[in-house]
Amino acid sequence: MTKDDLIRELYKNLSEQHTLKDLTVIVDEIFNIMAEKLKKGEEVQLSDFGTFSVADKTIKSVLRKKVVKKK
């Protein structure tokens, strides 16, 4: 599901209360807030959905390269 798909699904359910433009602004703002929190190193937890955090890929890729070299 893309962001546009999500907005369209919301619009199907909420078109009587909100315009497509309003829902686009709302979804964009939600993702912007989540991105800012993640950039600050904070965890984003959405009940009944999941927890998001930024992993340090540098450490993982270094370890992976060492494991591959040992084989």
Secondary structure, 3 states (H helix, E strand, C coil): CCHHHHHHHHHHHHCCCCCHHHHHHHHHHHHHHHHHHHHCCCCEEECCCEEECCCCHHHHHHHHHHHHHHC
